[in-house]
Amino acid sequence: MKQSVIHMWDVHEIVLTSEQTFDNPYTDVTVWVDLKGPGFDKRVYGFWDGGNTFKVRVTATAPGVWDYVSG
């Protein structure tokens, strides 16, 4: 697992690349991550960024270890 140092309150982009292609990824795909960190456990939705690329923007609201699972 790749680990990165993210500063609190900085925006971080999680970049996801689909192996599938879609006729209209803007409307046909819902992308999200279940983000967990100190005092935080929520689903955060992302967006299509062209081609087969999707992004989810997150920020750390507290220092500590943060993990996510994408879907």
N, CA, C and O atoms as a Tinker XYZ file with bonds, in Angstrom:
   284  protein
     1  N      0.833000   -1.174000    0.000000    73     2
     2  CA     0.000000    0.000000    0.000000    64     1     3
     3  C      0.880000    1.240000    0.000000    63     2     4     5
     4  O      1.821000    1.342000    0.786000    81     3
     5  N      0.575000    2.170000   -0.872000    73     3     6
     6  CA     1.331000    3.409000   -0.957000    64     5     7
     7  C      0.897000    4.353000    0.157000    63     6     8     9
     8  O     -0.297000    4.545000    0.388000    81     7
     9  N      1.858000    4.933000    0.834000    73     7    10
    10  CA     1.551000    5.890000    1.878000    64     9    11
    11  C      2.070000    7.252000    1.479000    63    10    12    13
    12  O      3.144000    7.378000    0.890000    81    11
    13  N      1.296000    8.269000    1.806000    73    11    14
    14  CA     1.671000    9.640000    1.509000    64    13    15
    15  C      1.511000   10.470000    2.767000    63    14    16    17
    16  O      0.692000   10.153000    3.629000    81    15
    17  N      2.285000   11.521000    2.869000    73    15    18
    18  CA     2.110000   12.475000    3.949000    64    17    19
    19  C      1.197000   13.576000    3.413000    63    18    20    21
    20  O      1.512000   14.253000    2.434000    81    19
    21  N      0.075000   13.731000    4.074000    73    19    22
    22  CA    -0.904000   14.744000    3.694000    64    21    23
    23  C     -1.037000   15.704000    4.869000    63    22    24    25
    24  O     -1.208000   15.275000    6.011000    81    23
    25  N     -0.959000   16.981000    4.594000    73    23    26
    26  CA    -1.091000   17.974000    5.645000    64    25    27
    27  C     -2.572000   18.232000    5.933000    63    26    28    29
    28  O     -3.409000   18.215000    5.031000    81    27
    29  N     -2.865000   18.467000    7.184000    73    27    30
    30  CA    -4.231000   18.735000    7.580000    64    29    31
    31  C     -4.782000   19.938000    6.810000    63    30    32    33
    32  O     -4.105000   20.953000    6.648000    81    31
    33  N     -6.012000   19.801000    6.346000    73    31    34
    34  CA    -6.785000   20.809000    5.620000    64    33    35
    35  C     -6.311000   21.034000    4.188000    63    34    36    37
    36  O     -6.925000   21.832000    3.479000    81    35
    37  N     -5.260000   20.377000    3.728000    73    35    38
    38  CA    -4.875000   20.448000    2.312000    64    37    39
    39  C     -5.782000   19.506000    1.518000    63    38    40    41
    40  O     -6.143000   18.430000    1.994000    81    39
    41  N     -6.139000   19.917000    0.319000    73    39    42
    42  CA    -6.953000   19.071000   -0.547000    64    41    43
    43  C     -6.053000   18.039000   -1.210000    63    42    44    45
    44  O     -4.991000   18.371000   -1.737000    81    43
    45  N     -6.488000   16.791000   -1.179000    73    43    46
    46  CA    -5.757000   15.692000   -1.805000    64    45    47
    47  C     -6.690000   15.018000   -2.806000    63    46    48    49
    48  O     -7.844000   14.736000   -2.483000    81    47
    49  N     -6.203000   14.758000   -4.014000    73    47    50
    50  CA    -7.004000   14.075000   -5.028000    64    49    51
    51  C     -6.635000   12.601000   -5.084000    63    50    52    53
    52  O     -5.472000   12.246000   -5.278000    81    51
    53  N     -7.634000   11.748000   -4.913000    73    51    54
    54  CA    -7.458000   10.321000   -5.117000    64    53    55
    55  C     -7.834000   10.061000   -6.565000    63    54    56    57
    56  O     -8.975000   10.298000   -6.962000    81    55
    57  N     -6.893000    9.578000   -7.354000    73    55    58
    58  CA    -7.117000    9.343000   -8.786000    64    57    59
    59  C     -7.387000    7.861000   -9.005000    63    58    60    61
    60  O     -6.586000    7.012000   -8.614000    81    59
    61  N     -8.519000    7.556000   -9.631000    73    59    62
    62  CA    -8.920000    6.189000   -9.926000    64    61    63
    63  C     -9.036000    6.038000  -11.433000    63    62    64    65
    64  O     -9.594000    6.906000  -12.103000    81    63
    65  N     -8.518000    4.951000  -11.966000    73    63    66
    66  CA    -8.580000    4.690000  -13.399000    64    65    67
    67  C     -9.393000    3.432000  -13.640000    63    66    68    69
    68  O     -9.097000    2.370000  -13.093000    81    67
    69  N    -10.424000    3.568000  -14.468000    73    67    70
    70  CA   -11.297000    2.436000  -14.775000    64    69    71
    71  C    -10.709000    1.607000  -15.911000    63    70    72    73
    72  O    -10.166000    2.151000  -16.873000    81    71
    73  N    -10.820000    0.285000  -15.792000    73    71    74
    74  CA   -10.429000   -0.597000  -16.891000    64    73    75
    75  C    -11.552000   -0.711000  -17.912000    63    74    76    77
    76  O    -11.322000   -1.137000  -19.043000    81    75
    77  N    -12.768000   -0.330000  -17.517000    73    75    78
    78  CA   -13.918000   -0.362000  -18.411000    64    77    79
    79  C    -14.056000    0.976000  -19.126000    63    78    80    81
    80  O    -13.540000    1.994000  -18.665000    81    79
    81  N    -14.754000    0.963000  -20.250000    73    79    82
    82  CA   -15.130000    2.197000  -20.910000    64    81    83
    83  C    -16.647000    2.338000  -20.818000    63    82    84    85
    84  O    -17.366000    1.343000  -20.725000    81    83
    85  N    -17.120000    3.558000  -20.846000    73    83    86
    86  CA   -18.535000    3.843000  -20.686000    64    85    87
    87  C    -18.999000    4.777000  -21.797000    63    86    88    89
    88  O    -18.252000    5.650000  -22.239000    81    87
    89  N    -20.243000    4.586000  -22.246000    73    87    90
    90  CA   -20.800000    5.476000  -23.260000    64    89    91
    91  C    -20.855000    6.906000  -22.750000    63    90    92    93
    92  O    -20.519000    7.842000  -23.475000    81    91
    93  N    -21.278000    7.075000  -21.505000    73    91    94
    94  CA   -21.353000    8.403000  -20.910000    64    93    95
    95  C    -20.916000    8.314000  -19.443000    63    94    96    97
    96  O    -21.760000    8.184000  -18.556000    81    95
    97  N    -19.613000    8.382000  -19.183000    73    95    98
    98  CA   -19.124000    8.221000  -17.817000    64    97    99
    99  C    -19.656000    9.283000  -16.860000    63    98   100   101
   100  O    -19.711000    9.056000  -15.651000    81    99
   101  N    -20.046000   10.438000  -17.390000    73    99   102
   102  CA   -20.568000   11.516000  -16.547000    64   101   103
   103  C    -21.866000   11.093000  -15.859000    63   102   104   105
   104  O    -22.094000   11.427000  -14.697000    81   103
   105  N    -22.712000   10.357000  -16.578000    73   103   106
   106  CA   -23.998000    9.945000  -16.006000    64   105   107
   107  C    -24.064000    8.461000  -15.661000    63   106   108   109
   108  O    -24.899000    8.066000  -14.848000    81   107
   109  N    -23.214000    7.632000  -16.250000    73   107   110
   110  CA   -23.298000    6.180000  -16.064000    64   109   111
   111  C    -22.496000    5.649000  -14.880000    63   110   112   113
   112  O    -22.649000    4.484000  -14.511000    81   111
   113  N    -21.648000    6.473000  -14.280000    73   111   114
   114  CA   -20.754000    5.991000  -13.229000    64   113   115
   115  C    -20.927000    6.848000  -11.970000    63   114   116   117
   116  O    -20.958000    8.077000  -12.037000    81   115
   117  N    -21.036000    6.180000  -10.838000    73   115   118
   118  CA   -20.976000    6.842000   -9.539000    64   117   119
   119  C    -19.705000    6.340000   -8.861000    63   118   120   121
   120  O    -19.546000    5.145000   -8.612000    81   119
   121  N    -18.818000    7.261000   -8.574000    73   119   122
   122  CA   -17.532000    6.895000   -7.961000    64   121   123
   123  C    -17.486000    7.470000   -6.549000    63   122   124   125
   124  O    -17.940000    8.587000   -6.302000    81   123
   125  N    -16.924000    6.679000   -5.621000    73   123   126
   126  CA   -16.861000    7.112000   -4.232000    64   125   127
   127  C    -15.731000    6.412000   -3.509000    63   126   128   129
   128  O    -15.200000    5.407000   -3.982000    81   127
   129  N    -15.368000    6.957000   -2.347000    73   127   130
   130  CA   -14.473000    6.281000   -1.418000    64   129   131
   131  C    -15.119000    6.325000   -0.040000    63   130   132   133
   132  O    -15.741000    7.320000    0.335000    81   131
   133  N    -14.967000    5.246000    0.704000    73   131   134
   134  CA   -15.317000    5.252000    2.121000    64   133   135
   135  C    -14.051000    5.664000    2.855000    63   134   136   137
   136  O    -13.091000    4.899000    2.946000    81   135
   137  N    -14.065000    6.880000    3.374000    73   135   138
   138  CA   -12.890000    7.489000    3.992000    64   137   139
   139  C    -12.990000    7.372000    5.508000    63   138   140   141
   140  O    -14.004000    7.733000    6.105000    81   139
   141  N    -11.921000    6.861000    6.122000    73   139   142
   142  CA   -11.890000    6.704000    7.576000    64   141   143
   143  C    -10.620000    7.327000    8.129000    63   142   144   145
   144  O     -9.525000    7.130000    7.603000    81   143
   145  N    -10.793000    8.067000    9.182000    73   143   146
   146  CA    -9.672000    8.682000    9.868000    64   145   147
   147  C    -10.079000    9.005000   11.289000    63   146   148   149
   148  O    -11.170000    8.627000   11.717000    81   147
   149  N     -9.226000    9.697000   12.031000    73   147   150
   150  CA    -9.549000   10.035000   13.414000    64   149   151
   151  C    -10.847000   10.847000   13.505000    63   150   152   153
   152  O    -10.907000   11.987000   13.045000    81   151
   153  N    -11.878000   10.250000   14.099000    73   151   154
   154  CA   -13.156000   10.935000   14.268000    64   153   155
   155  C    -13.933000   11.132000   12.985000    63   154   156   157
   156  O    -14.836000   11.967000   12.940000    81   155
   157  N    -13.607000   10.384000   11.936000    73   155   158
   158  CA   -14.243000   10.582000   10.631000    64   157   159
   159  C    -14.478000    9.234000    9.967000    63   158   160   161
   160  O    -13.567000    8.408000    9.898000    81   159
   161  N    -15.694000    9.006000    9.477000    73   159   162
   162  CA   -16.035000    7.772000    8.774000    64   161   163
   163  C    -17.213000    8.073000    7.864000    63   162   164   165
   164  O    -18.367000    7.959000    8.275000    81   163
   165  N    -16.921000    8.461000    6.617000    73   163   166
   166  CA   -17.972000    8.880000    5.698000    64   165   167
   167  C    -17.671000    8.435000    4.273000    63   166   168   169
   168  O    -16.523000    8.166000    3.917000    81   167
   169  N    -18.715000    8.365000    3.475000    73   167   170
   170  CA   -18.585000    8.122000    2.042000    64   169   171
   171  C    -18.438000    9.475000    1.358000    63   170   172   173
   172  O    -19.227000   10.390000    1.591000    81   171
   173  N    -17.419000    9.590000    0.513000    73   171   174
   174  CA   -17.140000   10.828000   -0.209000    64   173   175
   175  C    -17.220000   10.521000   -1.695000    63   174   176   177
   176  O    -16.545000    9.614000   -2.183000    81   175
   177  N    -18.043000   11.273000   -2.414000    73   175   178
   178  CA   -18.261000   11.025000   -3.836000    64   177   179
   179  C    -17.280000   11.816000   -4.690000    63   178   180   181
   180  O    -16.817000   12.890000   -4.308000    81   179
   181  N    -16.977000   11.255000   -5.856000    73   179   182
   182  CA   -16.038000   11.880000   -6.776000    64   181   183
   183  C    -16.693000   12.239000   -8.091000    63   182   184   185
   184  O    -17.915000   12.354000   -8.189000    81   183
   185  N    -15.856000   12.416000   -9.103000    73   183   186
   186  CA   -16.335000   12.886000  -10.398000    64   185   187
   187  C    -15.491000   12.311000  -11.524000    63   186   188   189
   188  O    -14.362000   11.870000  -11.312000    81   187
   189  N    -16.051000   12.324000  -12.710000    73   187   190
   190  CA   -15.348000   11.910000  -13.922000    64   189   191
   191  C    -14.445000   13.041000  -14.354000    63   190   192   193
   192  O    -14.854000   14.202000  -14.349000    81   191
   193  N    -13.206000   12.715000  -14.733000    73   191   194
   194  CA   -12.230000   13.737000  -15.117000    64   193   195
   195  C    -11.724000   13.542000  -16.542000    63   194   196   197
   196  O    -10.641000   14.009000  -16.895000    81   195
   197  N    -12.518000   12.849000  -17.357000    73   195   198
   198  CA   -12.132000   12.638000  -18.754000    64   197   199
   199  C    -11.546000   11.254000  -18.971000    63   198   200   201
   200  O    -10.876000   10.711000  -18.093000    81   199
   201  N    -11.800000   10.689000  -20.136000    73   199   202
   202  CA   -11.281000    9.362000  -20.462000    64   201   203
   203  C    -11.780000    8.333000  -19.475000    63   202   204   205
   204  O    -12.980000    8.247000  -19.215000    81   203
   205  N    -10.865000    7.551000  -18.921000    73   203   206
   206  CA   -11.197000    6.541000  -17.914000    64   205   207
   207  C    -10.767000    6.972000  -16.513000    63   206   208   209
   208  O    -10.604000    6.134000  -15.626000    81   207
   209  N    -10.583000    8.276000  -16.316000    73   207   210
   210  CA   -10.086000    8.805000  -15.052000    64   209   211
   211  C    -11.214000    9.396000  -14.214000    63   210   212   213
   212  O    -12.041000   10.169000  -14.700000    81   211
   213  N    -11.223000    9.011000  -12.947000    73   211   214
   214  CA   -12.175000    9.549000  -11.977000    64   213   215
   215  C    -11.377000   10.051000  -10.786000    63   214   216   217
   216  O    -10.320000    9.505000  -10.468000    81   215
   217  N    -11.881000   11.094000  -10.124000    73   215   218
   218  CA   -11.172000   11.672000   -8.988000    64   217   219
   219  C    -12.123000   11.888000   -7.819000    63   218   220   221
   220  O    -13.309000   12.167000   -7.993000    81   219
   221  N    -11.563000   11.750000   -6.630000    73   219   222
   222  CA   -12.265000   12.075000   -5.397000    64   221   223
   223  C    -11.365000   13.030000   -4.630000    63   222   224   225
   224  O    -10.194000   12.733000   -4.394000    81   223
   225  N    -11.911000   14.173000   -4.243000    73   223   226
   226  CA   -11.129000   15.150000   -3.480000    64   225   227
   227  C    -11.466000   15.014000   -2.005000    63   226   228   229
   228  O    -12.634000   15.010000   -1.616000    81   227
   229  N    -10.427000   14.904000   -1.194000    73   227   230
   230  CA   -10.599000   14.726000    0.247000    64   229   231
   231  C     -9.643000   15.654000    0.992000    63   230   232   233
   232  O     -8.692000   16.183000    0.418000    81   231
   233  N     -9.916000   15.835000    2.265000    73   231   234
   234  CA    -9.015000   16.584000    3.128000    64   233   235
   235  C     -8.989000   15.935000    4.506000    63   234   236   237
   236  O    -10.006000   15.436000    4.987000    81   235
   237  N     -7.841000   15.947000    5.122000    73   235   238
   238  CA    -7.696000   15.401000    6.474000    64   237   239
   239  C     -8.123000   16.482000    7.462000    63   238   240   241
   240  O     -7.602000   17.597000    7.435000    81   239
   241  N     -9.070000   16.149000    8.331000    73   239   242
   242  CA    -9.570000   17.116000    9.307000    64   241   243
   243  C     -8.902000   16.963000   10.668000    63   242   244   245
   244  O     -9.154000   17.743000   11.586000    81   243
   245  N     -8.044000   15.941000   10.788000    73   243   246
   246  CA    -7.316000   15.705000   12.037000    64   245   247
   247  C     -6.033000   14.950000   11.708000    63   246   248   249
   248  O     -5.992000   14.217000   10.720000    81   247
   249  N     -4.996000   15.111000   12.502000    73   247   250
   250  CA    -3.765000   14.362000   12.255000    64   249   251
   251  C     -3.973000   12.884000   12.598000    63   250   252   253
   252  O     -4.750000   12.550000   13.493000    81   251
   253  N     -3.283000   12.024000   11.892000    73   251   254
   254  CA    -3.368000   10.591000   12.145000    64   253   255
   255  C     -3.389000    9.810000   10.859000    63   254   256   257
   256  O     -3.098000   10.336000    9.785000    81   255
   257  N     -3.738000    8.541000   10.983000    73   255   258
   258  CA    -3.776000    7.625000    9.833000    64   257   259
   259  C     -5.164000    7.704000    9.188000    63   258   260   261
   260  O     -6.187000    7.644000    9.870000    81   259
   261  N     -5.173000    7.841000    7.861000    73   259   262
   262  CA    -6.406000    7.904000    7.077000    64   261   263
   263  C     -6.364000    6.785000    6.047000    63   262   264   265
   264  O     -5.334000    6.567000    5.409000    81   263
   265  N     -7.473000    6.078000    5.882000    73   263   266
   266  CA    -7.572000    4.996000    4.918000    64   265   267
   267  C     -8.850000    5.177000    4.087000    63   266   268   269
   268  O     -9.798000    5.842000    4.505000    81   267
   269  N     -8.841000    4.569000    2.911000    73   267   270
   270  CA   -10.066000    4.602000    2.114000    64   269   271
   271  C    -10.200000    3.316000    1.321000    63   270   272   273
   272  O     -9.222000    2.623000    1.042000    81   271
   273  N    -11.448000    3.017000    0.965000    73   271   274
   274  CA   -11.799000    1.919000    0.076000    64   273   275
   275  C    -12.639000    2.539000   -1.024000    63   274   276   277
   276  O    -13.600000    3.254000   -0.741000    81   275
   277  N    -12.286000    2.274000   -2.281000    73   275   278
   278  CA   -13.018000    2.879000   -3.396000    64   277   279
   279  C    -14.096000    1.952000   -3.933000    63   278   280   281
   280  O    -14.054000    0.735000   -3.753000    81   279
   281  N    -15.048000    2.564000   -4.589000    73   279   282
   282  CA   -16.125000    1.799000   -5.220000    64   281   283
   283  C    -16.789000    2.596000   -6.305000    63   282   284
   284  O    -17.721000    2.109000   -6.946000    81   283
